[in-house]
Amino acid sequence: MILSRILLPILVVLPLPAAAQELATADAIRAALVGNTVRGSMVASGGFTEYYAPDGSIRGPDYSGQWSIDGNRMCFGYDGNPASCWAVRVNGTEVVWVGAAGDEGTGTILPGNPNGY
């Protein structure tokens, strides 16, 4: 009983782990990412920096592609290949790409197109 009186207040103030964060809605994805750049890394493909233009294009340092939003998922197509989609968690300037295997990538949202892509 005494232990529960001590632990309960501690548990109430602890932040939720990243896995418990809510997935972003289409509107939240659009507000956070469209017209901005993300610098990050994907488990399967490594580092990236790319700008998500309002016209649906993706611009990187030496490549381009197309993005779209499907429900709470952001989809990316490169080099004419079919798009791959991830659910999205956004927390301030941090973004997490969530796939079937869980968290598959992370990134930092940079305002606008600072690299001029």
Buried (B, 14 or more C-beta within 10 A) or exposed (E): EEEEEEEEEEEEEEEEEEEEBEBBBBEBBBEBBBBBBBBBEBEEEEEBBBBBBEEEBBBBEEEBBBBEBEEBBBBBBBEEEEBBBBBBBBEEEBBBBBBEEEBBBBBEBBEEBEBEB
